[in-house]
Amino acid sequence: MSQKLIEELKGKAERCETDEERLTLLAENGIELTEEQMEGIAGGRGPKKVKRETCPANGKYHKWVKTGNKRPGERLGPFWPDYEYRCVNCNRRGWA
């Protein structure tokens, strides 16, 4: 893949709003994901390691909301960004 095409795809990926749009973009451009990458996508959103911990503020699970920050994803880089989440009860933050 040429550098120009990679940059163009990065731009398109950044404009995608949903996981479905990103999957469609990848498929349209002949990019296949490994089984490990697909499992990472299918795992849902919310910080990975703290998702099921009890929130100290309410004694129940954390209630995660997106903060609006994003970074290149662990598995697919800019093609599938990670988003920062914050617990509305205790303000704990995490990436997914």
BELCOR-V923419 format. One line per field, one symbol per residue. phi: phi as a letter, one per 30 degrees, with the letter a starting at -180 (. if undefined). A space follows every 10 residues. Layout:
phi=???
This chain:
phi=.ddddddddd ddddddcbdd ddddedddci cccddddddd dddicjeddc ecdddddbic ddcdbdcjdb beddcbhddb dccdbbdddc idcacb
